[in-house]
């Protein structure tokens, strides 16, 4: 399942999965023309490069290996990638007040989908409304398509970003974490791999022993 910790592992495993998912998406998924036209209207951007940012509501912390970093860390990373060049920053977020923070940082270079219903408090909007509306789905798809047109996306664990990763397999994906967090998460993954391989060996042992018994007999 490409979500939660599994998604984090996928992000760190290279782009092979993105190529496979991307090929399937191109073959079987067709976006409605009016949605593509809407993305084109919003995405009237000539500035290059284009840096995408997906900033999630803190209520999603439990889905990520580490707590979602503050806006300032996403801004710092975007500026580091820009290296002093003028860039367009494409923001997808479900948190209303962070739009103002990103606009203060990037001004007219910020591109954001207008008219999106975002959370204004500690509750995630979709959990507060519980409506699961088609309009919410359309807004999410538009955000994903916008991010997929970028050159690089800064993100945390997210089903939206997973989709963006295979909608544009050539996109550079930058997980927003400190070097210490990255090392700790790597060590955790390696530990899991060791435990899994040990468990596998233990479960296979009886069958191997039985084979030798049969050969001996």
NORVEN-V346376 format. One record per backbone hydrogen bond with DSSP energy under -1.0 kcal/mol. NH is the residue of the N-H (numbers start at 1). CO is the residue of the C=O. If there is no record, write none. Layout:
<<NH,CO> <NH,CO>>
This chain:
<<3,1> <6,3> <8,4> <9,5> <10,6> <11,7> <12,8> <13,10> <19,15> <20,16> <21,17> <22,18> <23,19> <24,20> <25,21> <26,22> <27,23> <28,24> <29,25> <35,32> <36,32> <37,33> <38,34> <39,35> <40,36> <41,37> <42,38> <43,39> <45,43> <51,88> <52,152> <53,90> <54,154> <55,92> <60,57> <61,58> <63,60> <64,61> <73,70> <74,70> <75,71> <76,72> <77,73> <78,74> <79,75> <80,76> <81,77> <82,78> <83,79> <85,82> <88,49> <89,109> <90,51> <91,111> <92,53> <96,119> <99,96> <101,97> <102,98> <103,99> <104,100> <105,101> <106,102> <107,103> <109,106> <110,107> <111,89> <119,94> <128,124> <129,125> <130,126> <137,133> <138,134> <139,135> <140,136> <141,137> <142,138> <143,139> <144,140> <145,141> <146,142> <147,143> <148,144> <149,146> <150,147> <151,50> <152,50> <153,172> <154,52> <155,174> <162,158> <163,159> <164,160> <165,161> <166,162> <167,163> <168,164> <171,168> <172,151> <174,153> <176,155> <177,175> <182,178> <183,179> <184,180> <185,181> <186,182> <187,183> <188,184> <189,185> <190,186> <191,187> <192,188> <193,189> <194,190> <195,191> <196,192> <197,193> <198,194> <199,195> <200,196> <201,197> <202,198> <203,199> <204,200> <205,201> <208,204> <209,205> <210,206> <211,207> <212,208> <213,209> <214,210> <215,211> <216,212> <217,213>>
